[in-house]
Structure formats: C-alpha cells, structure tokens
Amino acid sequence: MTVAYLGPRGTFTEAALWGFARRGDFGTDEVIPLDCSSPREAIDAVRAGRADFACVAIENSVDGPVTPTFDALATAPGVQIYKELDLPIAFAVMVRPGTSLVDGLTVSTHPVAYQQVKGWLGENLGAHEFVAASSNAAAAQIVAAGGADVAVAPARAAELFGLSIVQDGVADVVGARTRFVVVGRSGVPTARTGADRTGVVFVVHNVPGALVDALTEFALRGVDLSRIESRPIEGGLGTYRFHVDINGHIDDAPVAEALRALYLRCAEIQFLGSWPAEVPRDDERLARDTARLEEATAWVRALKEGTR
C-alpha cells in the first residue's frame, strides 16, 4: 500500500500518515510512504496510480484552510476523501550545532507554520528574514545544508537532519490543531458512523442571489454547514468555486436531499466524499430532521394518491 505525503521525512503530514496507519485506516500494516513536494503532487500521484492514497493537510485552527490542498482537490476529478485526523501542532526551533540566536538571522519554515510562530520569533529572534520552504521538514534540510540559519519544524526533524533544538513546544496559539485527510480514487464513500462530514465543491450560475439560493437548500432541510470557503477559478477575476463542509453523511436523508437540490442549482458540482469526522454529531437533531423530511415526503405522496 503506497501512500503519498508532503515530505521529506519529519513533516507533520508524515506524522499524520502514521497516525492513520496505526488506526488501520489503510486496511493493511504494509504502508510504503511516497515523498512528494506538495499536496497537489501527492493527490496527482493517486490519480496517476503511483499511490493508493494521499495524506494531506486540509485545515488548521490558526491560519484556516490549506489552500494548495483545496485547489488540488477542486481541480483533480476522480478522487475523494475517506478519512480525517486532527493533530495537535507545536513546533521546535532548531539550528546547526554551535549557532546562536541573534538579530539578522534567516528563518526557514512552511508559510502556514510561519503564521503560527511569528509572535514567538519576533519576541525571541528580533529582526529576521523569512525563507519559505515547501514543508517544515524541508526547512530543516535547508538549514542543515547552510541555506538558512534557523528552522521551525517538528522536533523529529532535528534528529533526522542533525540539528540542535533551541526551543521546543513553540506556538503563538496554545492548542493549535491541523486536520489531515486521506484522499483516494473515487469510489463508495466510507460507511456512515453518525458523526460524519461531507465535502462538496460547486460553482453557481452568474445570476443575482445564486449563492444564497444554493445555501438555502441546506437550511431548508436543517443541514448544518461547518465551513464555507471561496477560491478563484483560474483564468478570470470575479469567478469562484465554493468549498462546503457539511455536518452529516450522504446516507443521511436530509443531506442527500440537499445535495440533489444543489445539483439542480449549480453550474458545476464535485462530491469530495463522506467520511467519519473528529467532531461528534448531534444524532438527536438528525433524527428530528429526518423524521420531518419523511413526514413531508409522505404528505406529497398522499397528495399524488388522493389519500390525504
């Protein structure tokens, strides 16, 4: 079983990959990691058949959505999400042995990670230059090779690349978390658990009220949205894709009904899967909404049959 991930070794994504593996989410103990340079490359490896799954970060509690992952999913037909995992995120500040922290240093890390430690760096390093890296572990590689002075990365990266940790557990926001997902080729969604999440990407027609009308389909059926994001469509200003996370599973009647209605309203729509969520679901509300939908369905049927 080959699983593509944002490498090199030592990234939080690699830690998430092994977290999924320990839970048995890949269905085998024989997992072969495939090091990739970006979320898009990892997802493309699945589409091309070079990997069975991809493990990618999709959202963090400090900087919001991981846009390279969202963009790759929206423009990569033939894949969907099957699992998710939340990881607590804290960083280690590391240097080559013998390096001291002084003003004027160059600091390398992933741009998303930089947003999570800027406060600490400003207080403890003073003036510094930011050197963007493709991943946090890649930043450790850059420092080990002399391309920057300081890396902000998972503590394990220091051991892998021969660096010394100056400070561990660094985070501007205590309790920060990142959500990772397993992406595979399109197929039957993961079975409903009662605590699920469904992802959809859609484009509405360019008419007044189109987005409001689309979102109303969820509200009318009591379906809760946990997230909505817009991303520009390549090649033109003012045109957007909307990414929606739904609390529920496609096997939940209200969710399925809302998706059918959304399909009719949209210029484009892409199903990103239904999968177990880390956040518990309100089953009492779901039962109430499902009963109400079944009641409405029975009422329409009675009207058609003349038996009301």
C-alpha positions as CSV (number, residue, x, y, z in Angstrom):
1,M,0.0,0.0,0.0
2,T,1.7,3.2,-1.2
3,V,0.7,6.5,0.5
4,A,1.8,9.8,-0.9
5,Y,2.5,12.6,1.5
6,L,4.2,16.1,1.8
7,G,7.8,15.2,2.6
8,P,10.5,14.8,3.3
9,R,10.6,12.6,6.4
10,G,9.9,14.6,9.6
11,T,6.8,16.6,8.5
12,F,3.6,16.8,10.5
13,T,2.0,15.2,7.4
14,E,4.2,12.2,7.8
15,A,3.2,12.0,11.5
16,A,-0.5,12.1,10.4
17,L,0.2,9.4,7.8
18,W,1.5,7.0,10.6
19,G,-1.4,8.1,12.8
20,F,-3.9,6.9,10.1
21,A,-1.8,3.7,9.7
22,R,-2.0,3.0,13.4
23,R,-5.8,3.3,13.3
24,G,-5.9,0.8,10.5
25,D,-7.3,3.4,8.0
26,F,-5.3,2.0,5.1
27,G,-6.5,-1.6,5.7
28,T,-3.0,-3.0,5.9
29,D,0.1,-2.8,8.1
30,E,2.3,-2.7,4.9
31,V,2.4,1.0,4.2
32,I,5.1,2.5,1.9
33,P,5.4,6.3,2.2
34,L,5.9,8.2,-1.1
35,D,7.7,11.5,-0.5
36,C,6.1,14.4,-2.5
37,S,6.9,18.1,-2.7
38,S,3.3,19.5,-2.5
39,P,-0.2,18.4,-1.8
40,R,-1.0,18.6,-5.5
41,E,1.8,16.2,-6.3
42,A,0.6,13.8,-3.7
43,I,-3.0,13.9,-5.0
44,D,-1.8,13.7,-8.6
45,A,0.1,10.5,-7.6
46,V,-3.2,8.9,-6.6
47,R,-4.9,10.0,-9.8
48,A,-2.0,8.6,-11.9
49,G,-1.9,5.3,-10.0
50,R,1.5,5.8,-8.5
51,A,0.0,5.8,-5.0
52,D,-3.1,4.2,-3.5
53,F,-3.8,7.1,-1.1
54,A,-2.5,10.6,-0.3
55,C,-2.3,12.1,3.1
56,V,-2.6,15.9,3.0
57,A,-3.3,18.7,5.4
58,I,-6.6,20.5,4.7
59,E,-7.2,23.0,7.6
60,N,-5.6,24.4,10.7
61,S,-7.1,26.2,13.6
62,V,-4.8,29.3,13.3
63,D,-4.4,30.0,9.6
64,G,-7.6,28.4,8.3
65,P,-7.8,26.3,5.1
66,V,-4.7,24.9,3.4
67,T,-5.4,26.4,0.0
68,P,-3.0,24.2,-2.0
69,T,-4.9,21.2,-0.9
70,F,-8.3,22.7,-1.6
71,D,-7.2,23.8,-5.1
72,A,-5.8,20.4,-5.9
73,L,-9.0,18.7,-4.8
74,A,-11.2,21.1,-6.8
75,T,-9.2,20.6,-10.0
76,A,-8.4,16.8,-9.6
77,P,-11.5,14.9,-10.7
78,G,-11.6,11.2,-9.8
79,V,-10.5,11.5,-6.2
80,Q,-12.3,11.9,-2.9
81,I,-11.7,12.0,0.9
82,Y,-12.1,8.8,3.0
83,K,-10.8,9.7,6.5
84,E,-9.7,12.6,8.6
85,L,-7.4,13.0,11.6
86,D,-6.8,16.1,13.9
87,L,-3.3,16.5,15.2
88,P,-2.1,19.0,17.9
89,I,0.6,21.2,16.4
90,A,3.6,22.7,18.2
91,F,7.0,23.5,16.7
92,A,10.6,23.2,17.6
93,V,13.1,26.0,16.8
94,M,16.3,24.4,15.6
95,V,19.8,25.4,14.4
96,R,23.0,23.9,13.2
97,P,25.1,22.9,16.3
98,G,27.0,26.0,17.5
99,T,24.7,28.6,16.0
100,S,23.3,31.2,18.4
101,L,20.1,33.2,18.1
102,V,21.0,36.8,17.2
103,D,19.4,39.6,15.1
104,G,19.6,39.3,11.4
105,L,19.2,35.5,11.1
106,T,17.3,33.8,8.3
107,V,14.4,31.6,9.4
108,S,13.0,28.9,7.2
109,T,9.7,27.1,7.6
110,H,6.5,26.5,5.6
111,P,4.4,29.7,5.2
112,V,1.5,28.2,7.1
113,A,3.8,27.3,10.0
114,Y,5.3,30.8,9.9
115,Q,1.9,32.3,10.6
116,Q,1.7,30.2,13.8
117,V,5.0,31.2,15.3
118,K,5.6,34.8,14.1
119,G,4.9,36.2,17.5
120,W,7.5,34.0,19.2
121,L,10.1,34.7,16.6
122,G,9.6,38.4,16.8
123,E,10.0,38.3,20.6
124,N,12.9,35.9,20.7
125,L,14.8,36.5,17.5
126,G,14.1,40.1,16.8
127,A,14.7,41.2,13.2
128,H,15.0,38.2,10.8
129,E,14.4,37.2,7.2
130,F,11.8,34.6,6.3
131,V,12.8,31.9,3.9
132,A,9.8,29.9,2.6
133,A,10.1,26.1,2.4
134,S,7.9,23.5,0.8
135,S,7.4,21.8,4.1
136,N,8.6,22.2,7.7
137,A,11.0,19.2,7.4
138,A,12.3,20.7,4.1
139,A,13.1,23.8,6.2
140,A,15.3,21.6,8.4
141,Q,17.0,20.3,5.4
142,I,17.7,23.8,4.2
143,V,19.2,24.8,7.5
144,A,21.3,21.6,7.6
145,A,22.7,22.5,4.2
146,G,23.5,26.0,5.2
147,G,20.7,27.7,3.2
148,A,19.2,29.4,6.3
149,D,20.2,29.8,10.0
150,V,17.0,28.7,11.9
151,A,14.3,26.1,11.1
152,V,10.9,25.9,12.6
153,A,9.8,22.3,12.2
154,P,8.6,19.2,14.1
155,A,11.1,18.2,16.8
156,R,11.8,14.9,15.0
157,A,13.3,16.8,12.1
158,A,16.2,17.9,14.3
159,E,17.2,14.3,14.9
160,L,16.8,13.4,11.2
161,F,18.9,16.3,9.9
162,G,21.5,16.7,12.7
163,L,20.2,20.0,14.1
164,S,20.1,21.2,17.7
165,I,16.8,22.3,19.3
166,V,16.8,25.7,20.8
167,Q,13.2,25.7,22.0
168,D,10.5,23.0,21.7
169,G,6.7,23.4,22.0
170,V,6.7,26.8,20.2
171,A,3.2,28.1,19.2
172,D,1.7,31.5,19.3
173,V,-1.7,29.9,19.9
174,V,-1.7,27.1,22.5
175,G,-3.8,24.2,21.5
176,A,-3.5,24.8,17.7
177,R,-4.5,21.8,15.6
178,T,-4.3,20.8,12.0
179,R,-6.8,18.5,10.2
180,F,-5.4,15.9,7.8
181,V,-7.3,13.8,5.3
182,V,-6.8,10.6,3.4
183,V,-7.5,11.0,-0.3
184,G,-8.1,8.1,-2.7
185,R,-9.6,7.4,-6.0
186,S,-13.4,8.0,-6.3
187,G,-15.5,5.1,-5.0
188,V,-18.1,4.2,-2.5
189,P,-18.0,6.6,0.5
190,T,-16.8,5.5,3.9
191,A,-19.7,3.9,5.8
192,R,-21.9,6.2,7.8
193,T,-21.0,6.4,11.5
194,G,-23.4,9.1,12.8
195,A,-20.5,11.5,13.3
196,D,-19.6,12.3,9.7
197,R,-18.5,15.1,7.4
198,T,-19.3,15.6,3.7
199,G,-17.4,17.8,1.3
200,V,-18.7,19.4,-1.9
201,V,-17.2,21.9,-4.3
202,F,-19.6,23.9,-6.5
203,V,-19.9,26.8,-9.0
204,V,-23.1,28.7,-9.1
205,H,-24.6,30.4,-12.2
206,N,-23.7,34.1,-12.5
207,V,-27.1,35.5,-11.6
208,P,-28.2,37.6,-8.5
209,G,-28.9,35.5,-5.4
210,A,-27.4,32.3,-6.8
211,L,-25.2,31.6,-3.8
212,V,-27.9,32.4,-1.3
213,D,-30.3,30.1,-3.2
214,A,-27.8,27.3,-3.2
215,L,-27.0,27.6,0.6
216,T,-30.7,27.9,1.4
217,E,-31.2,24.3,0.2
218,F,-29.2,23.2,3.2
219,A,-31.0,25.4,5.7
220,L,-34.5,24.3,4.5
221,R,-33.6,20.7,5.4
222,G,-31.9,21.5,8.7
223,V,-28.5,20.5,7.4
224,D,-25.6,22.3,9.2
225,L,-22.6,23.6,7.4
226,S,-19.4,23.7,9.4
227,R,-17.3,25.6,6.8
228,I,-17.6,27.5,3.5
229,E,-14.7,28.9,1.5
230,S,-14.4,30.6,-1.8
231,R,-11.4,30.1,-4.2
232,P,-10.9,32.0,-7.5
233,I,-11.4,30.0,-10.7
234,E,-8.3,30.1,-12.9
235,G,-8.3,32.5,-15.8
236,G,-10.7,35.1,-14.7
237,L,-11.5,37.7,-12.0
238,G,-14.8,37.5,-10.1
239,T,-15.5,33.8,-10.7
240,Y,-15.3,31.5,-7.7
241,R,-15.6,27.9,-6.6
242,F,-17.2,27.3,-3.2
243,H,-16.0,24.6,-0.9
244,V,-18.5,23.5,1.7
245,D,-18.2,21.1,4.6
246,I,-21.5,19.6,5.7
247,N,-22.1,18.0,9.1
248,G,-23.6,14.7,8.0
249,H,-23.3,11.8,5.6
250,I,-24.7,11.3,2.1
251,D,-26.6,8.4,3.5
252,D,-28.5,10.8,5.8
253,A,-31.7,11.6,4.1
254,P,-31.6,15.4,4.7
255,V,-28.1,15.6,3.3
256,A,-28.9,13.5,0.2
257,E,-32.0,15.6,-0.5
258,A,-30.0,18.9,-0.1
259,L,-27.3,17.6,-2.5
260,R,-29.9,16.7,-5.1
261,A,-31.3,20.2,-4.9
262,L,-27.8,21.7,-5.0
263,Y,-27.0,19.7,-8.2
264,L,-30.0,21.3,-9.9
265,R,-29.0,24.8,-8.9
266,C,-25.2,24.7,-9.8
267,A,-23.3,25.2,-13.0
268,E,-20.7,22.7,-11.7
269,I,-20.6,20.4,-8.6
270,Q,-18.0,17.9,-7.3
271,F,-18.5,15.5,-4.5
272,L,-15.4,15.2,-2.2
273,G,-16.7,12.3,-0.2
274,S,-18.4,11.5,3.1
275,W,-16.2,10.3,5.9
276,P,-16.0,10.0,9.7
277,A,-15.5,13.3,11.4
278,E,-13.4,14.0,14.5
279,V,-16.2,16.2,15.9
280,P,-19.2,14.4,17.4
281,R,-22.6,14.6,15.6
282,D,-25.9,15.7,17.1
283,D,-27.9,12.5,16.4
284,E,-31.0,13.8,18.2
285,R,-31.2,16.7,15.7
286,L,-30.5,14.4,12.8
287,A,-33.4,12.1,13.9
288,R,-35.7,15.0,14.2
289,D,-34.8,16.5,10.8
290,T,-35.0,13.0,9.1
291,A,-38.5,12.4,10.6
292,R,-39.6,15.8,9.4
293,L,-38.4,15.1,5.9
294,E,-40.1,11.7,5.9
295,E,-43.3,13.4,7.0
296,A,-43.1,15.9,4.1
297,T,-42.4,13.1,1.7
298,A,-45.4,11.1,2.9
299,W,-47.6,14.3,2.6
300,V,-46.6,14.8,-1.0
301,R,-47.2,11.1,-1.8
302,A,-50.7,11.3,-0.2
303,L,-51.4,14.4,-2.4
304,K,-50.5,12.5,-5.5
305,E,-52.5,9.4,-4.5
306,G,-55.5,11.5,-3.4
307,T,-55.5,9.9,0.1
308,R,-54.7,12.9,2.3
